[in-house]
Amino acid sequence: MNPLSWSLLSTSIISSTLLVTSSAHWLMIWTCLEINTLSMIPMISKPNHPRATEAATKYFLTQTLASMTIMMSATATALNSSQWAVYQTNNLMMLTTLALMMKIAAAPFHFWLPEVTQGSSTMTTLTILTWQKLAPLTILLTLSNHTNHSLLMTSASMSVIVGGAGGLNQTQLRKLMAFSSIAHTGWILATMTIAPAISTATFIIYTMTTTPIFIILHTMTTTTIKDLSSMWMSGPQLTTALSITLLSLSGLPPLTGFMPKWLILNKMISMNLTIEATLMAIMSLLGLYIYMRLTYIITMTTTPNTTAISTKWRPPNKTSPLLTPTLITLTTITLPLCPNI
């Protein structure tokens, strides 16, 4: 892509998201969401492949439908109250919540995310799974006092189940990480109304953990589970780091990924949501199995070969930016900070 075009699209994506997070006017929010969507279309379709074009089309249709629903709800509110303020409640608040859930791919509106991520490049997928969820989640946090708690809890439970079950039969890493994102979205929504601060911390930790995983996959040009078994031949350091980060993403103590699940389950039980907390904890075992399988393939398997060739160690050729080791360190040893949150 032309560097000027890439910089223009990147600036549009970043600025539109930041404007959404700082705006309290529905018309401004809708405009920035549309700019954000239109800026992502060329990024998704950049590979110039039919699958990329299909992914861009699905992303555009889904996001546009959600934005239209948000605009319809905001317009109905303005007709009744003559105000465009975000804090103005209305009878269509549930419709707005459903539209925002579609934007972040929460179940049962998750159907578009795996297909879009499979047709996108690795770094574009990272943007869709992390940065693109920031604006809708910010709106949900703003409306947390007016949102239907039962609706969010139902979506959270369904997202955890769909995210765990959907990733079991996946061989493509981008699709697998998409289902992982759906499951983590469920954990974020679980405490959206009862403890927004915990939901914010969960999203930050998820982003902090997912980013180095995708950077490593991009550096090693790895796209399928089969490719994981040969990663150690080119970059043993990155392979070890990927294994640790995947275990953190699964939520195993004493790694940082255990912190948000611990806080969420503790808060849900204190709010007498024991059944929902138990269901989410049990269903998260499906995701744990997926991450453990990936870690096993990375660390304990080798690719089939018929010749006695020497191992090609090439660490200098497979380096990563300073951001990767920094985030990996944070996703490993930040759990002791949990009492301070």
PyMOL commands that set and color helices and strands:
alter all, ss='L'
color gray80, all
select helices_A, chain A and resi 3-21+26-44+50-81+93-103+112-119+122-129+131-142+144-146+149-166+173-190+196-219+225-228+231-233+236-250+258-270+274-300+315-317+323-333+335-340
alter helices_A, ss='H'
color red, helices_A
deselect
rebuild
show_as cartoon
